[in-house]
Amino acid sequence: MPESRQDASAIEISVQTQYLQDQSDPANHRYAFSYTIAIENLGKESVKLLSRHWLITDDNNKIEEVRGPGVVGLQPMIHPGQKFVYSSGAVLTTQFGTMQGSYEMLKPDGSRFDVPIPAFLLSRPHSVH
């Protein structure tokens, strides 16, 4: 399956995160975060984002698994040279945790491939040293 790795390597994922103090309630172990993800198609073919798979791990090693169609209610078509950017959020019961996962993509020929989303940190400011 080397072709799948080649397809996935044509998609670049970048992430920015932010702690949402106004939506958090540390006294009740509620820590809210937003994340903005940019998905850039560096390949020669258009791809459609079909689904997402997330593993959200808090500081107690509690893992929440999330699967679903598209992102933020969309299944965007990302053409060569284009970037799709969206924002979403997560709530943890600890001051920090991680998210990682994958996107399932569809090529014009009907074949599918997964793009890994590298782990990224969700962290309340000054909680990680």
N, CA, C and O of each residue as an XYZ file, in Angstrom:
516
protein
N       0.803     -1.206      0.000
C       0.000      0.000      0.000
C       0.845      1.269      0.000
O       0.443      2.242      0.637
N       1.980      1.317     -0.668
C       2.780      2.532     -0.674
C       2.024      3.723     -1.248
O       2.297      4.866     -0.881
N       1.052      3.459     -2.166
C       0.316      4.550     -2.781
C      -0.445      5.351     -1.722
O      -0.531      6.575     -1.820
N      -0.996      4.674     -0.713
C      -1.727      5.367      0.347
C      -0.824      6.338      1.094
O      -1.234      7.459      1.394
N       0.391      5.921      1.395
C       1.312      6.821      2.091
C       1.645      8.021      1.201
O       1.751      9.148      1.685
N       1.805      7.778     -0.074
C       2.077      8.869     -1.008
C       0.916      9.860     -1.012
O       1.132     11.072     -1.021
N      -0.306      9.352     -1.005
C      -1.477     10.226     -0.988
C      -1.509     11.039      0.297
O      -1.725     12.250      0.263
N      -1.296     10.378      1.426
C      -1.341     11.061      2.717
C      -0.240     12.111      2.818
O      -0.443     13.160      3.429
N       0.912     11.846      2.233
C       2.014     12.797      2.339
C       1.745     14.060      1.518
O       2.425     15.068      1.707
N       0.779     14.024      0.623
C       0.428     15.201     -0.169
C      -0.506     16.139      0.593
O      -0.820     17.227      0.110
N      -0.951     15.725      1.778
C      -1.846     16.535      2.596
C      -1.086     16.998      3.837
O      -0.569     16.182      4.601
N      -1.025     18.305      4.026
C      -0.315     18.862      5.176
C      -1.323     19.384      6.197
O      -2.239     20.136      5.863
N      -1.133     18.968      7.449
C      -2.022     19.362      8.536
C      -1.261     20.279      9.487
O      -0.156     19.946      9.916
N      -1.841     21.429      9.817
C      -1.256     22.287     10.857
C      -2.356     22.675     11.843
O      -3.520     22.817     11.471
N      -1.964     22.843     13.107
C      -2.931     23.057     14.186
C      -2.493     24.210     15.071
O      -1.311     24.356     15.381
N      -3.459     25.030     15.474
C      -3.245     26.053     16.492
C      -4.302     25.831     17.566
O      -5.463     25.569     17.251
N      -3.906     25.936     18.838
C      -4.850     25.721     19.935
C      -4.923     26.952     20.823
O      -4.029     27.799     20.824
N      -6.018     27.028     21.581
C      -6.198     28.141     22.508
C      -7.034     27.666     23.692
O      -8.025     26.957     23.519
N      -6.628     28.060     24.890
C      -7.396     27.800     26.101
C      -8.510     28.843     26.183
O      -8.257     30.036     26.009
N      -9.737     28.402     26.446
C     -10.887     29.306     26.507
C     -11.261     29.541     27.969
O     -12.099     28.834     28.529
N     -10.633     30.533     28.570
C     -10.839     30.805     29.990
C     -12.300     31.120     30.297
O     -12.827     30.667     31.313
N     -12.964     31.895     29.429
C     -14.344     32.301     29.695
C     -15.333     31.134     29.617
O     -16.442     31.238     30.141
N     -14.954     30.031     28.975
C     -15.835     28.860     28.883
C     -15.391     27.741     29.825
O     -15.989     26.665     29.849
N     -14.351     28.002     30.590
C     -13.814     27.002     31.518
C     -14.286     27.289     32.939
O     -14.624     28.419     33.291
N     -14.298     26.235     33.735
C     -14.683     26.342     35.144
C     -13.787     25.391     35.948
O     -14.199     24.283     36.293
N     -12.546     25.840     36.245
C     -11.599     24.954     36.929
C     -12.124     24.381     38.247
O     -11.779     23.253     38.600
N     -12.950     25.131     38.979
C     -13.488     24.633     40.246
C     -14.322     23.369     40.039
O     -14.442     22.534     40.936
N     -14.893     23.245     38.846
C     -15.706     22.065     38.513
C     -15.026     21.159     37.488
O     -15.682     20.373     36.804
N     -13.704     21.281     37.393
C     -12.897     20.435     36.497
C     -13.385     20.499     35.049
O     -13.548     19.471     34.391
N     -13.612     21.707     34.569
C     -14.021     21.922     33.175
C     -13.015     22.880     32.540
O     -12.891     24.036     32.943
N     -12.299     22.367     31.534
C     -11.283     23.147     30.826
C     -11.619     23.101     29.339
O     -11.560     22.043     28.713
N     -11.970     24.258     28.779
C     -12.405     24.340     27.379
C     -11.262     24.846     26.499
O     -10.512     25.745     26.877
N     -11.156     24.253     25.336
C     -10.112     24.602     24.376
C     -10.716     24.725     22.984
O     -11.675     24.031     22.647
N     -10.146     25.609     22.189
C     -10.483     25.645     20.765
C      -9.235     25.223     19.997
O      -8.108     25.372     20.469
N      -9.469     24.698     18.812
C      -8.361     24.372     17.925
C      -8.763     24.749     16.506
O      -9.911     24.578     16.096
N      -7.800     25.260     15.782
C      -8.005     25.613     14.374
C      -7.055     24.748     13.556
O      -5.847     24.723     13.790
N      -7.630     24.044     12.595
C      -6.847     23.129     11.770
C      -6.870     23.592     10.323
O      -7.922     23.915      9.771
N      -5.686     23.618      9.720
C      -5.546     23.910      8.297
C      -5.151     22.613      7.597
O      -4.195     21.946      7.993
N      -5.897     22.267      6.556
C      -5.635     21.072      5.756
C      -5.274     21.556      4.358
O      -6.118     22.089      3.637
N      -4.007     21.364      3.980
C      -3.537     21.870      2.698
C      -3.252     20.714      1.747
O      -2.586     19.745      2.112
N      -3.762     20.827      0.531
C      -3.560     19.805     -0.490
C      -2.350     20.193     -1.340
O      -2.426     21.093     -2.176
N      -1.238     19.498     -1.113
C      -0.009     19.749     -1.874
C       0.114     18.813     -3.078
O       1.104     18.848     -3.809
N      -0.905     17.978     -3.270
C      -0.864     16.992     -4.342
C      -1.363     17.531     -5.669
O      -1.574     18.732     -5.837
N      -1.548     16.613     -6.607
C      -1.967     16.971     -7.965
C      -3.434     16.660     -8.231
O      -3.947     16.966     -9.308
N      -4.128     16.044     -7.241
C      -5.533     15.685     -7.403
C      -6.365     16.307     -6.292
O      -5.882     16.514     -5.178
N      -7.628     16.603     -6.612
C      -8.562     17.054     -5.591
C      -8.878     15.896     -4.657
O      -8.871     14.737     -5.072
N      -9.153     16.209     -3.406
C      -9.567     15.199     -2.434
C     -10.773     15.731     -1.673
O     -10.929     16.938     -1.484
N     -11.619     14.807     -1.243
C     -12.784     15.171     -0.434
C     -12.597     14.578      0.952
O     -12.305     13.390      1.091
N     -12.765     15.401      1.975
C     -12.666     14.933      3.352
C     -13.992     14.251      3.707
O     -15.034     14.903      3.781
N     -13.941     12.943      3.924
C     -15.156     12.182      4.212
C     -15.485     12.115      5.692
O     -16.631     12.324      6.088
N     -14.465     11.818      6.523
C     -14.743     11.609      7.942
C     -13.525     11.933      8.788
O     -12.418     12.127      8.286
N     -13.772     11.984     10.098
C     -12.713     12.259     11.061
C     -12.723     11.183     12.136
O     -13.752     10.567     12.415
N     -11.568     10.973     12.727
C     -11.414     10.051     13.854
C     -10.460     10.718     14.835
O      -9.321     11.027     14.486
N     -10.925     10.940     16.066
C     -10.118     11.596     17.092
C      -9.934     10.700     18.289
O     -10.831      9.939     18.655
N      -8.758     10.790     18.905
C      -8.494     10.238     20.228
C      -8.099     11.429     21.097
O      -7.059     12.052     20.884
N      -8.949     11.733     22.081
C      -8.729     12.868     22.974
C      -8.356     12.284     24.338
O      -9.153     11.580     24.957
N      -7.152     12.579     24.794
C      -6.634     11.989     26.026
C      -6.384     13.089     27.050
O      -5.671     14.052     26.771
N      -6.979     12.943     28.253
C      -6.735     13.939     29.291
C      -5.530     13.536     30.144
O      -4.904     12.506     29.896
N      -5.215     14.347     31.140
C      -4.025     14.109     31.955
C      -4.175     12.899     32.885
O      -3.199     12.474     33.502
N      -5.375     12.349     32.990
C      -5.600     11.124     33.767
C      -5.567      9.889     32.868
O      -5.931      8.792     33.292
N      -5.123     10.080     31.610
C      -5.096      9.018     30.593
C      -6.479      8.474     30.255
O      -6.611      7.340     29.794
N      -7.513      9.291     30.486
C      -8.862      8.939     30.040
C      -8.953      9.314     28.562
O      -8.679     10.452     28.178
N      -9.342      8.342     27.743
C      -9.385      8.556     26.291
C     -10.829      8.604     25.822
O     -11.630      7.719     26.124
N     -11.145      9.661     25.075
C     -12.446      9.771     24.417
C     -12.209      9.593     22.926
O     -11.360     10.262     22.336
N     -12.962      8.693     22.328
C     -12.833      8.453     20.894
C     -14.023      9.083     20.188
O     -15.170      8.891     20.592
N     -13.741      9.838     19.131
C     -14.790     10.526     18.375
C     -14.633     10.155     16.908
O     -13.553     10.290     16.332
N     -15.717      9.689     16.315
C     -15.753      9.393     14.876
C     -16.985     10.057     14.292
O     -18.022     10.154     14.948
N     -16.865     10.514     13.052
C     -18.042     11.090     12.425
C     -17.751     11.574     11.027
O     -16.598     11.672     10.607
N     -18.828     11.876     10.308
C     -18.667     12.378      8.943
C     -18.132     13.804      8.940
O     -18.536     14.637      9.751
N     -17.222     14.066      8.020
C     -16.721     15.423      7.804
C     -16.171     16.104      9.032
O     -15.804     15.461     10.015
N     -16.120     17.435      8.954
C     -15.689     18.293     10.054
C     -16.637     19.482     10.111
O     -17.021     20.019      9.072
N     -17.012     19.891     11.298
C     -17.950     20.997     11.531
C     -19.133     20.969     10.550
O     -19.535     22.003     10.016
N     -19.676     19.777     10.327
C     -20.840     19.630      9.460
C     -20.550     19.688      7.965
O     -21.483     19.724      7.162
N     -19.299     19.699      7.582
C     -18.921     19.813      6.168
C     -18.077     18.624      5.732
O     -17.365     18.019      6.534
N     -18.170     18.302      4.448
C     -17.276     17.336      3.808
C     -16.636     18.065      2.630
O     -17.036     17.881      1.481
N     -15.635     18.896      2.931
C     -15.093     19.786      1.905
C     -14.282     19.065      0.831
O     -13.608     18.069      1.094
N     -14.369     19.597     -0.382
C     -13.507     19.203     -1.484
C     -12.312     20.151     -1.427
O     -12.481     21.370     -1.412
N     -11.105     19.589     -1.395
C      -9.892     20.414     -1.302
C      -9.086     20.188     -2.584
O      -8.547     19.105     -2.812
N      -9.016     21.217     -3.401
C      -8.359     21.119     -4.704
C      -6.845     21.310     -4.556
O      -6.388     21.859     -3.554
N      -6.068     20.861     -5.548
C      -4.611     21.043     -5.486
C      -4.249     22.498     -5.222
O      -4.775     23.411     -5.859
N      -3.339     22.698     -4.267
C      -2.898     24.042     -3.932
C      -3.825     24.789     -2.992
O      -3.509     25.903     -2.575
N      -4.972     24.196     -2.646
C      -5.910     24.866     -1.757
C      -5.726     24.421     -0.313
O      -5.162     23.367     -0.021
N      -6.230     25.275      0.576
C      -6.179     25.004      2.005
C      -7.601     25.155      2.556
O      -8.293     26.127      2.252
N      -8.022     24.195      3.359
C      -9.302     24.286      4.063
C      -9.002     24.479      5.542
O      -8.248     23.705      6.130
N      -9.591     25.512      6.148
C      -9.340     25.830      7.546
C     -10.660     25.813      8.304
O     -11.656     26.365      7.836
N     -10.670     25.178      9.479
C     -11.860     25.190     10.317
C     -11.459     25.232     11.783
O     -10.329     24.904     12.143
N     -12.405     25.642     12.622
C     -12.184     25.686     14.067
C     -13.241     24.869     14.772
O     -14.395     24.815     14.347
N     -12.833     24.235     15.854
C     -13.743     23.444     16.675
C     -13.230     23.503     18.105
O     -12.366     24.320     18.424
N     -13.754     22.646     18.962
C     -13.336     22.710     20.348
C     -13.442     21.385     21.061
O     -14.018     20.423     20.554
N     -12.869     21.359     22.258
C     -12.903     20.179     23.115
C     -12.928     20.645     24.562
O     -12.383     21.695     24.900
N     -13.566     19.852     25.407
C     -13.608     20.137     26.836
C     -12.977     18.961     27.571
O     -13.345     17.807     27.350
N     -12.024     19.267     28.447
C     -11.359     18.246     29.250
C     -11.707     18.442     30.720
O     -12.169     19.510     31.122
N     -11.482     17.401     31.519
C     -11.654     17.506     32.965
C     -10.315     17.764     33.655
O     -10.257     17.857     34.881
N      -9.250     17.878     32.882
C      -7.923     18.171     33.407
C      -7.360     19.403     32.697
O      -7.862     19.805     31.647
N      -6.303     20.006     33.281
C      -5.740     21.247     32.747
C      -5.070     21.085     31.396
O      -4.901     22.057     30.660
N      -4.687     19.857     31.067
C      -4.125     19.647     29.736
C      -4.362     18.219     29.275
O      -4.670     17.323     30.061
N      -4.208     18.046     27.985
C      -4.377     16.743     27.363
C      -3.874     16.821     25.941
O      -3.273     17.815     25.536
N      -4.125     15.763     25.182
C      -3.697     15.739     23.787
C      -4.844     15.281     22.893
O      -5.788     14.627     23.336
N      -4.729     15.643     21.638
C      -5.627     15.146     20.596
C      -4.771     14.637     19.452
O      -3.730     15.213     19.137
N      -5.217     13.556     18.834
C      -4.591     13.043     17.617
C      -5.646     12.234     16.887
O      -6.682     11.885     17.455
N      -5.377     11.941     15.632
C      -6.369     11.166     14.898
C      -6.049     11.063     13.427
O      -4.888     10.995     13.023
N      -7.125     11.052     12.619
C      -6.946     10.947     11.168
C      -8.186     11.446     10.454
O      -9.282     11.484     11.012
N      -7.979     11.826      9.205
C      -9.059     12.169      8.290
C      -9.091     11.112      7.199
O      -8.044     10.702      6.699
N     -10.288     10.668      6.826
C     -10.438      9.778      5.683
C     -10.746     10.644      4.463
O     -11.685     11.440      4.472
N      -9.949     10.478      3.425
C     -10.080     11.267      2.202
C     -10.506     10.382      1.032
O     -10.220      9.185      1.000
N     -11.194     10.999      0.074
C     -11.655     10.322     -1.132
C     -11.011     10.981     -2.347
O     -11.060     12.201     -2.507
N     -10.404     10.151     -3.202
C      -9.797     10.636     -4.445
C     -10.819     10.575     -5.582
O     -11.828      9.880     -5.461
N     -10.578     11.290     -6.682
C     -11.508     11.275     -7.819
C     -11.770      9.878     -8.385
O     -12.843      9.632     -8.935
N     -10.801      8.954     -8.259
C     -10.995      7.602     -8.808
C     -11.803      6.697     -7.864
O     -12.010      5.517     -8.148
N     -12.257      7.272     -6.732
C     -13.070      6.501     -5.793
C     -12.273      5.823     -4.690
O     -12.860      5.269     -3.761
N     -10.946      5.854     -4.774
C     -10.134      5.237     -3.721
C     -10.083      6.169     -2.514
O     -10.246      7.383     -2.632
N      -9.856      5.569     -1.363
C      -9.819      6.309     -0.106
C      -8.461      6.127      0.562
O      -7.780      5.124      0.346
N      -8.082      7.097      1.364
C      -6.856      6.982      2.145
C      -7.005      7.808      3.413
O      -7.799      8.747      3.464
N      -6.233      7.449      4.437
C      -6.252      8.147      5.709
C      -5.066      9.084      5.813
O      -3.950      8.742      5.421
N      -5.320     10.272      6.348
C      -4.274     11.248      6.625
C      -4.128     11.341      8.140
O      -5.071     11.748      8.819
N      -2.968     10.975      8.687
C      -2.786     11.065     10.134
C      -2.739     12.520     10.602
O      -2.178     13.389      9.934
N      -3.342     12.761     11.765
C      -3.260     14.071     12.413
C      -2.321     13.880     13.603
O      -2.687     13.217     14.573
N      -1.120     14.447     13.544
C      -0.169     14.256     14.635
C      -0.732     14.784     15.964
O      -1.542     15.712     15.980
N      -0.297     14.187     17.060
C      -0.759     14.617     18.382
C      -0.419     16.086     18.612
O       0.664     16.556     18.262
N      -1.376     16.799     19.211
C      -1.123     18.180     19.615
C      -1.648     18.379     21.030
O      -2.548     17.675     21.488
N      -1.058     19.358     21.707
C      -1.322     19.600     23.120
C      -2.452     20.603     23.314
O      -2.496     21.642     22.656
N      -3.357     20.282     24.216
C      -4.354     21.225     24.716
C      -3.903     21.545     26.136
O      -3.822     20.650     26.977
N      -3.608     22.818     26.409
C      -2.994     23.141     27.699
C      -3.457     24.481     28.230
O      -3.461     25.486     27.520
N      -3.846     24.475     29.496
C      -4.118     25.721     30.184
C      -2.774     26.445     30.338
O      -1.777     25.814     30.690
N      -2.733     27.754     30.081
C      -1.452     28.473     30.195
C      -0.785     28.233     31.544
O      -1.445     28.243     32.583
N       0.510     28.021     31.522
C       1.346     27.840     32.705
C       1.064     26.549     33.456
O       1.477     26.408     34.607
N       0.357     25.585     32.819
C       0.076     24.310     33.512
C       1.087     23.238     33.149
O       1.182     22.221     33.837
N       1.846     23.449     32.076
C       2.858     22.478     31.653
C       4.221     23.146     31.760
O       4.407     24.277     31.312
N       5.165     22.441     32.354
C       6.507     23.022     32.533
C       7.496     22.318     31.647
O       8.679     22.658     31.650
